Amino acid sequence: MLAEAKENGWSQDIYLTGHSKGGALASLASILLKRDTSLPDPTYVWTQTTVVKCHVIIMISFQETATRAWASWRTFASARVGDSQFRDAYNERINQTSYEAHLDLVPFLPPSSTTMNVMTPEMAEMIEGVLWSETSLSQKENYKWDYKSLGNRKYISENGEIIDEVTRELDQMRIKDIEVETILSWEEFKPSHCSGCLSDGCGGRYFDAIAGDICNDDSCVEKGEDE
């Protein structure tokens, strides 16, 4: 698509968003763009949050002359996509901001060994049950989980505050909160992972913290355009 746009001289902005698995795919897409020298370099992108018909989207304008200070790539509630070696290589090349929210388990998955060690046996067993299929279960005993989060992590707290420094201690506290407050129920996890405004079945933390004005706009909520 980008190659065709360049060939035809199109100058329109490109709109991207990434939540959950979409956030993981956004990270992978940035690496693919980085490796293809015929496409714009995602190291140099200008982003801003834009409102279109009650939705928030991230506007990405590739600029060959942009300075490093303008570089940015954002994901929300993204699952992890690589190990510590991948993380280090990625962070050297791509300037990404990764938002994670209170009681959202997905940003911890797939896990690292550190993450698994913090969990209670009950939670670890539940996670293992999701990660291993019957056909791959034989590899479990000798497998070491080493998936890592990418970029500059930001944590959206229970009261909606965005915390810029996500430490190991904070991660450990978050795991404990998930165990206690969700009672290890997938149905309880879903509201914390949701990307819409506060509503039945959606906790609304991501949207409220990043674009709270939209969630307070009754015309958006009434139309059901909060997803």
Rosetta silent file (secondary structure, phi, psi, omega in degrees, C-alpha in Angstrom):
SEQUENCE: MLAEAKENGWSQDIYLTGHSKGGALASLASILLKRDTSLPDPTYVWTQTTVVKCHVIIMISFQETATRAWASWRTFASARVGDSQFRDAYNERINQTSYEAHLDLVPFLPPSSTTMNVMTPEMAEMIEGVLWSETSLSQKENYKWDYKSLGNRKYISENGEIIDEVTRELDQMRIKDIEVETILSWEEFKPSHCSGCLSDGCGGRYFDAIAGDICNDDSCVEKGEDE
SCORE:     score description
SCORE:     0.000 S_00000001
   1 L     0.000  -46.957 -179.625    0.000    0.000    0.000 S_00000001
   2 H   -66.038  -38.880  178.954    2.765    2.440    0.957 S_00000001
   3 H   -63.836  -41.896  179.190    4.794    1.532   -2.116 S_00000001
   4 H   -65.398  -40.195  178.468    1.783    2.164   -4.347 S_00000001
   5 H   -61.569  -43.338 -179.937    1.105    5.473   -2.591 S_00000001
   6 H   -66.224  -40.550 -178.712    4.676    6.596   -3.147 S_00000001
   7 H   -64.194  -35.624 -177.936    4.629    5.492   -6.774 S_00000001
   8 L   -91.951    1.078  177.042    1.438    7.454   -7.435 S_00000001
   9 L    71.957   24.457  179.050    2.599   10.535   -5.545 S_00000001
  10 L   -70.911  142.975 -178.121   -0.180   10.387   -2.961 S_00000001
  11 L  -120.450   10.203 -179.345    0.323   12.750   -0.028 S_00000001
  12 L   -66.181  150.849  174.374   -2.557   11.720    2.242 S_00000001
  13 L   -70.788  154.899  179.058   -1.872   10.927    5.862 S_00000001
  14 E  -106.869  129.972 -177.455   -1.925    7.296    6.942 S_00000001
  15 E  -106.104  125.035 -179.385   -4.161    6.365    9.863 S_00000001
  16 E  -131.038  149.160  170.056   -3.143    3.508   12.156 S_00000001
  17 L  -145.918  151.748 -178.823   -4.321    2.190   15.502 S_00000001
  18 L  -144.836  112.606  177.531   -3.209   -0.794   17.568 S_00000001
  19 E  -128.391  135.322  177.286   -5.014   -2.390   20.525 S_00000001
  20 L    62.472 -123.152  177.398   -4.370   -5.859   21.978 S_00000001
  21 H   -63.293  -28.826  176.243   -3.264   -8.139   19.122 S_00000001
  22 H   -64.935  -33.727  175.863   -3.482   -5.076   16.893 S_00000001
  23 H   -66.129  -40.760  177.455   -0.860   -3.410   19.062 S_00000001
  24 H   -63.989  -40.836  178.872    1.432   -6.395   18.630 S_00000001
  25 H   -66.821  -32.955  177.250    0.877   -6.288   14.864 S_00000001
  26 H   -63.371  -40.125  177.996    1.673   -2.564   14.843 S_00000001
  27 H   -64.646  -44.293  178.923    5.062   -3.320   16.410 S_00000001
  28 H   -64.744  -37.225  179.071    5.759   -6.052   13.866 S_00000001
  29 H   -63.806  -37.632 -179.027    4.670   -3.744   11.046 S_00000001
  30 H   -65.057  -36.687  177.209    7.136   -1.090   12.175 S_00000001
  31 H   -67.553  -40.370  178.537   10.010   -3.584   11.981 S_00000001
  32 H   -63.868  -40.421  176.652    8.933   -4.657    8.478 S_00000001
  33 H   -63.584  -39.829 -178.971    8.812   -1.018    7.409 S_00000001
  34 H   -63.635  -36.864 -175.710   12.219   -0.477    8.939 S_00000001
  35 H   -79.090  -23.470 -178.619   13.745   -3.371    6.999 S_00000001
  36 L   -93.853  104.111 -174.973   12.280   -2.329    3.630 S_00000001
  37 L   -68.947  -12.247  179.035   14.384    0.599    2.453 S_00000001
  38 L   -83.189   -7.820 -178.163   11.886    1.405   -0.292 S_00000001
  39 L  -110.519  163.094  179.029    9.267    2.398    2.318 S_00000001
  40 L   -57.192  145.638 -178.017    9.133    5.291    4.804 S_00000001
  41 L   -83.142  115.991 -178.547   11.330    4.827    7.856 S_00000001
  42 L   -69.533   -7.915  173.653    9.135    4.345   10.970 S_00000001
  43 L   -66.538  -27.692 -177.162   11.967    5.696   13.102 S_00000001
  44 L  -116.822   86.625  178.240   11.000    9.081   11.749 S_00000001
  45 E  -134.848  151.271  177.239    7.294    9.575   12.102 S_00000001
  46 E  -111.821  131.353 -176.687    5.149   12.358   13.434 S_00000001
  47 E  -127.605  150.703  169.876    2.061   11.381   15.393 S_00000001
  48 E  -150.773  154.157  177.476   -0.860   13.111   16.952 S_00000001
  49 E   -86.911  128.041 -174.563   -4.117   11.957   18.465 S_00000001
  50 E  -126.725  144.969  178.897   -7.064   12.963   16.294 S_00000001
  51 E  -103.493  125.021  177.041  -10.825   12.733   16.809 S_00000001
  52 E  -133.672  111.041  177.702  -12.957   11.574   13.877 S_00000001
  53 L    51.721   51.573  174.550  -16.683   10.908   14.433 S_00000001
  54 L    70.821   14.163  176.521  -16.261   10.076   18.120 S_00000001
  55 E  -117.344  149.001  173.440  -13.298    7.771   17.522 S_00000001
  56 E  -101.478  130.754  174.741   -9.663    8.309   18.425 S_00000001
  57 E  -132.557  156.098  178.475   -7.077    7.405   15.841 S_00000001
  58 E   -97.628  119.675 -178.307   -3.360    7.956   15.694 S_00000001
  59 E   -90.310  121.467 -178.247   -2.348   10.034   12.686 S_00000001
  60 E  -110.813  119.224  176.791    0.993    8.967   11.263 S_00000001
  61 E  -117.940  108.668 -179.448    2.712   11.268    8.785 S_00000001
  62 E   -72.337  129.485 -178.714    5.988    9.871    7.467 S_00000001
  63 L  -134.043  114.572 -177.747    8.550   12.624    7.004 S_00000001
  64 L   -64.996  -25.545 -177.442   11.984   11.919    5.595 S_00000001
  65 L   -98.175    3.271 -178.278   13.301   15.208    6.996 S_00000001
  66 L   -66.362  153.319  178.436   11.804   14.844   10.462 S_00000001
  67 L   -89.886  163.864 -177.756   14.130   14.853   13.444 S_00000001
  68 H   -59.921  -29.621 -176.478   14.490   12.005   15.911 S_00000001
  69 H   -62.681  -21.996 -178.521   12.619   14.044   18.540 S_00000001
  70 H   -90.892   -3.091 -174.355    9.384   13.618   16.566 S_00000001
  71 L   -68.892  137.756  178.606    9.640    9.846   16.364 S_00000001
  72 L  -166.554  147.704  177.197    6.795    7.886   17.946 S_00000001
  73 E  -149.859  123.507 -169.889    4.826    4.626   17.639 S_00000001
  74 E  -119.963  139.140  174.641    1.983    3.898   20.043 S_00000001
  75 E  -131.195  158.957 -179.229    0.220    0.744   21.143 S_00000001
  76 E  -131.708  124.516  177.353   -2.540    0.075   23.655 S_00000001
  77 L    56.590   34.245 -174.434   -2.940   -3.115   25.719 S_00000001
  78 L   -72.589  139.177  168.781   -0.535   -4.844   23.353 S_00000001
  79 L   -72.404  160.890 -179.732    0.389   -8.479   23.749 S_00000001
  80 L   -81.508  148.921 -175.008    4.118   -9.242   23.741 S_00000001
  81 L  -123.230   -7.537 -176.968    5.755  -10.296   20.490 S_00000001
  82 E  -160.185  172.546 -178.370    9.372  -11.236   21.257 S_00000001
  83 E   -85.345 -171.122 -175.721   12.049  -12.169   23.773 S_00000001
  84 H   -64.428  -34.581  178.322   14.617   -9.954   25.500 S_00000001
  85 H   -66.735  -42.557  177.055   16.940  -10.019   22.485 S_00000001
  86 H   -63.177  -44.260  179.635   14.113   -8.917   20.194 S_00000001
  87 H   -57.237  -47.695 -177.497   13.106   -6.193   22.656 S_00000001
  88 H   -62.831  -42.887  179.820   16.619   -4.753   22.837 S_00000001
  89 H   -67.143  -40.126  179.864   17.003   -4.734   19.053 S_00000001
  90 H   -64.003  -48.370 -176.090   13.532   -3.257   18.592 S_00000001
  91 H   -66.067  -24.050  175.630   13.999   -0.476   21.136 S_00000001
  92 H   -71.002  -26.413 -172.253   17.259    0.544   19.472 S_00000001
  93 H  -105.836  -30.260 -173.070   15.444    1.078   16.185 S_00000001
  94 L  -124.355  133.449  176.558   11.884    2.131   17.030 S_00000001
  95 L   -95.313   99.763 -174.813   10.636    4.758   19.464 S_00000001
  96 E  -118.315  142.106  170.875    7.426    3.231   20.788 S_00000001
  97 E  -110.680  127.464 -175.862    5.116    4.158   23.653 S_00000001
  98 E  -117.460  117.034  179.566    3.130    1.243   25.088 S_00000001
  99 E   -93.475  134.094  177.771    0.074    1.914   27.259 S_00000001
 100 E  -132.685  146.235 -173.292   -1.038   -0.701   29.801 S_00000001
 101 E  -120.419  159.428  177.953   -3.963   -0.441   32.221 S_00000001
 102 L   -53.502  130.554  177.419   -4.931   -1.531   35.729 S_00000001
 103 L    68.737    8.963  176.561   -6.120   -5.168   35.910 S_00000001
 104 L   -89.246  117.003 -177.367   -5.346   -5.786   32.230 S_00000001
 105 L   -81.619  -28.956 -171.503   -3.583   -9.138   31.952 S_00000001
 106 H   -55.495  -41.347  179.635   -2.904   -9.099   28.193 S_00000001
 107 H   -62.057  -12.210  176.738    0.219   -6.831   28.324 S_00000001
 108 H   -93.300    1.154 -173.806    1.846   -9.537   30.474 S_00000001
 109 L  -120.221  147.625  -17.492    1.263  -12.248   27.840 S_00000001
 110 L   -54.893  156.257 -169.292    2.995  -14.258   26.614 S_00000001
 111 L   -87.486  173.712  166.052    4.911  -14.041   29.895 S_00000001
 112 E  -103.548  168.448  177.043    8.503  -13.867   31.020 S_00000001
 113 H   -62.982  -35.798  178.450    9.916  -16.224   33.630 S_00000001
 114 H   -61.822  -43.662  178.785    9.890  -13.306   36.082 S_00000001
 115 H   -62.050  -45.253 -179.318    6.189  -12.780   35.470 S_00000001
 116 H   -63.945  -35.965 -177.943    5.425  -16.469   35.971 S_00000001
 117 H   -69.843  -25.239  179.291    7.440  -16.597   39.195 S_00000001
 118 H   -77.995  -26.197 -176.072    5.405  -13.765   40.728 S_00000001
 119 L   -70.570  151.454  170.285    2.099  -15.530   40.070 S_00000001
 120 L   -69.808  159.660  177.802    0.413  -17.818   42.545 S_00000001
 121 H   -55.076  -35.138 -178.809    0.305  -21.497   41.505 S_00000001
 122 H   -66.018  -43.596 -179.769   -3.391  -21.073   40.658 S_00000001
 123 H   -70.359  -41.466  178.929   -2.771  -18.173   38.295 S_00000001
 124 H   -60.304  -40.245  179.176    0.291  -19.800   36.735 S_00000001
 125 H   -65.058  -39.880  179.044   -1.733  -22.950   36.074 S_00000001
 126 H   -64.286  -43.547  179.742   -4.497  -20.938   34.434 S_00000001
 127 H   -66.054  -43.588  178.445   -2.002  -19.113   32.184 S_00000001
 128 H   -59.860  -36.724  179.731   -0.192  -22.321   31.294 S_00000001
 129 H   -64.238  -28.623  178.611   -3.535  -23.832   30.311 S_00000001
 130 H   -81.867  -37.582 -171.933   -4.025  -21.039   27.793 S_00000001
 131 H   -80.393  -24.882 -176.697   -0.474  -21.029   26.433 S_00000001
 132 L  -111.802  131.645  174.522   -0.027  -24.760   25.869 S_00000001
 133 L   -93.594  171.360  179.377   -2.102  -26.919   23.562 S_00000001
 134 L   -62.263  -34.301 -177.892   -2.371  -30.686   23.826 S_00000001
 135 L   -77.698  -23.306 -178.269    0.053  -31.094   20.925 S_00000001
 136 L  -103.551   -1.192 -174.223    2.700  -28.737   22.380 S_00000001
 137 H   -60.239  -27.231 -178.310    2.403  -29.782   26.011 S_00000001
 138 H   -66.357  -18.972 -179.668    5.430  -32.083   25.744 S_00000001
 139 H   -88.159   -7.828 -171.468    7.693  -29.004   25.341 S_00000001
 140 L   -60.697  -43.380 -171.016    6.495  -27.371   28.543 S_00000001
 141 L   -59.664  -40.324 -175.580    8.992  -28.868   31.003 S_00000001
 142 L  -102.553    8.765 -176.321   12.143  -27.451   29.386 S_00000001
 143 L   -88.710  136.222  176.703   10.651  -24.251   27.988 S_00000001
 144 L  -112.372  116.989  177.637   11.730  -20.883   29.399 S_00000001
 145 L   -72.381  129.870 -178.754    9.316  -18.000   28.917 S_00000001
 146 E  -143.701   32.272  178.298   11.196  -14.852   27.950 S_00000001
 147 E   -76.546  140.249 -175.287    8.668  -12.554   26.288 S_00000001
 148 E  -129.007  150.990  174.950    9.231   -8.848   27.012 S_00000001
 149 L   -74.590  151.503 -177.467    7.251   -5.636   26.646 S_00000001
 150 L  -105.143  154.411  168.541    8.422   -3.173   24.011 S_00000001
 151 L    72.824 -162.343  179.000    9.132    0.527   24.061 S_00000001
 152 E   -88.050  103.130 -173.988    8.498    3.165   26.685 S_00000001
 153 E   -78.539  137.099  174.683    5.836    1.625   28.896 S_00000001
 154 E  -127.736  135.630 -175.058    3.160    3.808   30.502 S_00000001
 155 E  -109.558  127.903  175.915    0.723    2.487   33.095 S_00000001
 156 E   -94.514  113.117 -172.851   -2.849    3.726   33.482 S_00000001
 157 L   -75.854  177.983 -178.704   -3.679    3.331   37.168 S_00000001
 158 L   -58.269  -35.890 -179.405   -6.993    2.430   38.789 S_00000001
 159 L   -93.611   10.182  175.147   -7.933    6.120   39.057 S_00000001
 160 L    90.731    2.008  178.249   -6.875    6.916   35.494 S_00000001
 161 L   -73.598  137.429  176.962   -3.495    8.482   36.250 S_00000001
 162 E   -93.047  115.010 -178.853   -0.811    7.810   33.624 S_00000001
 163 E   -97.865  123.112 -172.958    2.375    6.656   35.350 S_00000001
 164 L   -80.091  -27.551 -177.543    5.485    7.158   33.231 S_00000001
 165 L  -106.997  107.866  179.772    7.878    4.857   35.096 S_00000001
 166 L   -99.729  106.392 -176.232    6.816    1.210   35.072 S_00000001
 167 L   -96.939  168.890  176.256    9.101   -0.658   37.461 S_00000001
 168 H   -62.208  -37.691  179.255    9.437   -4.356   38.270 S_00000001
 169 H   -63.601  -39.980  178.252    7.848   -3.642   41.653 S_00000001
 170 H   -65.783  -41.602  177.566    4.848   -2.034   39.972 S_00000001
 171 H   -60.246  -42.707  179.223    4.475   -5.023   37.653 S_00000001
 172 H   -62.877  -40.500  177.707    4.541   -7.385   40.626 S_00000001
 173 H   -64.855  -38.368  179.618    1.860   -5.320   42.371 S_00000001
 174 H   -64.589  -41.547  177.439   -0.262   -5.373   39.207 S_00000001
 175 H   -60.429  -44.369  179.595   -0.070   -9.171   39.010 S_00000001
 176 H   -64.026  -40.629  178.160   -1.198   -9.443   42.625 S_00000001
 177 H   -61.968  -40.990  179.200   -4.069   -7.006   41.994 S_00000001
 178 H   -62.133  -42.847 -179.562   -5.201   -9.074   39.000 S_00000001
 179 H   -63.081  -43.053 -174.733   -5.193  -12.238   41.108 S_00000001
 180 H   -77.790  -44.322 -169.384   -7.157  -10.676   43.968 S_00000001
 181 H   -88.237  -21.303  179.378   -9.616   -8.436   42.135 S_00000001
 182 H  -102.062   -8.375 -177.942  -10.526  -10.588   39.140 S_00000001
 183 L    52.949   31.460  176.873  -10.637  -13.903   41.004 S_00000001
 184 L    53.409   43.529  178.749   -8.800  -15.273   37.962 S_00000001
 185 L  -111.875  127.831  178.503  -11.892  -15.108   35.781 S_00000001
 186 H   -60.187  -33.645  179.000  -11.583  -14.360   32.061 S_00000001
 187 H   -65.410  -30.922  178.288  -14.958  -12.604   32.220 S_00000001
 188 H   -78.801  -26.346  178.908  -13.535  -10.256   34.855 S_00000001
 189 H   -69.499  -36.222 -170.115  -10.424   -9.568   32.762 S_00000001
 190 H   -55.938  -45.639 -179.522  -12.362   -8.359   29.728 S_00000001
 191 H   -59.403  -32.653 -178.995  -13.591   -4.978   31.082 S_00000001
 192 H   -75.532  -22.562 -178.715  -10.029   -3.990   31.960 S_00000001
 193 H   -92.616  -15.684 -175.058   -8.777   -4.879   28.490 S_00000001
 194 L   -60.064  146.841 -177.964  -11.579   -3.147   26.577 S_00000001
 195 L  -102.183    1.188 -177.766  -10.654   -0.184   24.366 S_00000001
 196 L   -91.526 -172.252  175.366  -13.995    1.656   24.486 S_00000001
 197 L   -76.920  168.307  179.195  -15.501    4.180   26.899 S_00000001
 198 L   -61.078  123.428  179.677  -16.937    3.173   30.270 S_00000001
 199 E  -163.248 -179.206  176.610  -20.077    1.108   29.668 S_00000001
 200 L   -59.767  121.261  178.647  -21.576   -2.257   30.474 S_00000001
 201 L    86.044    1.788 -179.841  -18.769   -4.750   29.994 S_00000001
 202 E  -137.566  123.293 -179.984  -16.063   -2.108   29.451 S_00000001
 203 L   -73.527  -26.182  172.779  -13.917   -0.487   32.129 S_00000001
 204 L    74.855   11.697 -174.092  -12.958    2.362   29.800 S_00000001
 205 H   -67.214  -41.774 -177.983   -9.528    3.089   31.288 S_00000001
 206 H   -62.715  -51.763 -176.556   -7.594    3.286   28.025 S_00000001
 207 H   -64.545  -44.400 -176.025  -10.034    5.575   26.271 S_00000001
 208 H   -64.328  -37.653 -178.297  -10.705    7.724   29.350 S_00000001
 209 H   -74.515  -35.906 -175.899   -7.009    8.288   30.076 S_00000001
 210 H   -90.394  -35.144 -175.899   -6.009    9.078   26.484 S_00000001
 211 H  -144.905   59.917 -176.197   -9.149   10.830   25.204 S_00000001
 212 H   -60.480  -30.013 -178.820  -11.418   11.509   28.148 S_00000001
 213 H   -60.957  -34.381 -179.479  -13.244   14.352   26.388 S_00000001
 214 H   -68.806  -42.411 -178.763  -14.750   11.893   23.930 S_00000001
 215 H   -67.173  -21.988  177.646  -16.065    9.613   26.657 S_00000001
 216 L   -90.389    0.688  179.236  -17.720   12.644   28.269 S_00000001
 217 L   -89.253  106.743 -175.569  -19.441   13.547   24.986 S_00000001
 218 H   -60.240  -31.886 -178.931  -23.010   12.262   25.356 S_00000001
 219 H   -64.424  -31.696  178.800  -23.582   12.375   21.607 S_00000001
 220 H   -73.891  -46.097 -176.476  -20.812    9.805   21.098 S_00000001
 221 H   -66.623  -41.686 -177.531  -21.967    7.464   23.842 S_00000001
 222 H   -64.624  -31.283  179.825  -25.634    7.641   22.894 S_00000001
 223 L   -79.369   -5.113 -179.741  -24.851    6.674   19.328 S_00000001
 224 L    76.144   22.163 -177.110  -23.022    3.591   20.550 S_00000001
 225 L  -100.749   44.576 -177.569  -19.781    4.782   19.021 S_00000001
 226 L  -105.795   11.843  178.645  -17.665    4.073   22.066 S_00000001
 227 L   -97.502    0.000    0.000  -15.912    0.978   20.717 S_00000001
